[in-house]
C-alpha cells in the first residue's frame, strides 16, 4: 500500500510543474473532446437504431402480427 504522505508529495510536485493552458490551447482541447463525444454518441445511436430494427423484425409485439405474417388470419 502506498504511503499517504508520498502520495501528497507527488500531487504537490505535479501541480508545481503543471501550467495553465492559454485560450487557443483550451479551445483545441474543447473541440477534440466535443468531436469525441459526437462520434461516440453517433455510433451508439446508430447501434441502437439497428438493434431496435432487428428486434422489431425478429420479435413482433403482438400475436396478430405473427398470425398475419404466417398467413393464418382469414
Secondary structure, DSSP 8 states (H G I E B T S, - for coil): ---HHHHHHHHHHHHHH-----HHHHHHHHHHHHHHHHHHHHHHHHHHHHHHHHHHHHS-SSHHHHHHHHT---
